[in-house]
Structure formats: structure tokens, C-alpha cells
Amino acid sequence: MSTKSKKSRRVKEEDSEVESKLKVVYSDKDVVVMTAPNEEELKQILLDLLTEKPMNLKELHSKLSGIASEDKIRRALASLTESRHVTMLEDGRYAKLGTD
């Protein structure tokens, strides 16, 4: 299997992992409508993503595009940083505290 297809499969798995945490409002063969995460759900999603690896705001926003705005992500990260669940590294990436 090529590196590109492995990467695209991993991205799809990560997307479905995030989407699995959201409530489905409507679904048919063509479309699935889900509710956007509330602030606490978004914080948990961010913590789950940052458990995998440190990421910058741009990376987090690309993973959550269509789910949460950059402002909401930024506010959730600020709250997580203030509560000492997350820290900002020198290179601008966020990392969950207690992980390598």
C-alpha cells in the first residue's frame, strides 16, 4: 500500500473519530447532519487530538473544519491552557500535559 493511501486512510479514521463524538440529527444516503460540539465537548475533542501529538492552531482547525470555528478553538485552547490541561510549546504547538 502506498504512503499516500495510508495517510488518507489515517485522516479518514481521525475524521470519523471526531465525528463519532457528535450527535447525529438527520441522516440519509446522501447527507448526515450533526450538531456542533458545545464548549465542553470541543475541549474534550481537542484533548483527544492533542493526546496523539502536539499540534498548532492551523493543524487543529484543519482537523475540525466544518465543526468548530478558529475563534471557538482558540477560546477552548485558552481555557485548557489556563486550567493547565494543555501547554503551548516554544514552537507554537499545543501539547496535552502529561503526554510525551
C-alpha positions in Angstrom: 0.0 0.0 0.0 1.4 3.4 -0.9 2.3 6.0 1.7 -0.4 8.4 0.3 -3.2 5.9 0.6 -2.1 5.0 4.2 -2.1 8.7 5.0 -5.6 9.3 3.5 -7.0 6.3 5.4 -5.5 7.6 8.7 -7.0 11.1 8.0 -10.4 9.5 7.4 -10.2 7.4 10.6 -9.3 10.6 12.6 -12.2 12.5 11.0 -14.6 9.7 11.8 -13.3 9.6 15.4 -14.1 13.3 15.9 -17.4 12.9 14.1 -18.4 9.9 16.3 -18.4 12.2 19.3 -21.1 14.5 17.7 -24.8 13.9 17.8 -26.5 13.0 14.5 -29.6 15.0 13.9 -30.5 13.6 10.5 -29.1 11.0 8.2 -29.9 9.6 4.8 -27.9 8.0 1.9 -26.7 11.4 0.7 -26.2 13.6 3.8 -25.5 13.4 7.5 -26.4 16.4 9.7 -24.7 16.7 13.1 -24.8 19.2 15.9 -21.7 21.3 16.5 -19.9 20.5 19.8 -20.6 22.6 22.8 -17.6 24.2 24.6 -17.0 21.2 26.9 -17.3 18.7 24.0 -14.9 20.8 22.0 -12.4 20.8 24.8 -12.6 17.0 25.1 -12.1 16.7 21.3 -9.1 18.9 21.5 -7.6 17.0 24.4 -8.1 13.7 22.4 -6.4 15.2 19.4 -3.5 16.6 21.4 -3.0 13.2 23.1 -1.9 11.8 19.7 0.6 14.6 19.0 1.3 18.3 19.6 -0.4 20.5 17.0 -0.6 24.2 16.2 -3.8 26.1 15.8 -3.8 25.7 12.0 -3.5 21.9 12.2 -6.3 21.7 14.8 -8.5 24.0 12.7 -8.0 21.9 9.6 -8.9 18.7 11.5 -12.0 20.5 12.9 -13.0 22.4 9.8 -16.8 22.5 9.4 -17.1 21.5 13.1 -15.7 24.5 15.0 -14.5 28.0 14.1 -11.0 29.1 14.7 -12.2 31.5 17.4 -14.0 28.7 19.3 -10.9 26.5 19.0 -8.7 29.4 20.2 -11.1 30.1 23.2 -11.2 26.4 24.1 -7.4 26.2 23.9 -7.0 29.3 26.1 -9.3 27.7 28.7 -7.5 24.4 28.6 -4.2 26.3 29.0 -5.5 28.3 31.9 -6.7 25.1 33.6 -3.3 23.5 33.0 -4.6 20.7 30.8 -2.7 22.0 27.8 0.5 24.0 27.3 1.9 26.0 24.4 5.3 24.8 23.3 8.1 27.2 22.2 7.4 26.4 18.5 3.7 27.5 18.8 2.2 24.0 19.0 -0.1 23.0 21.8 0.5 19.8 23.8 -1.5 18.0 26.3 0.2 18.0 29.7 1.2 14.6 30.9 1.9 13.1 27.5 5.3 12.8 25.8 
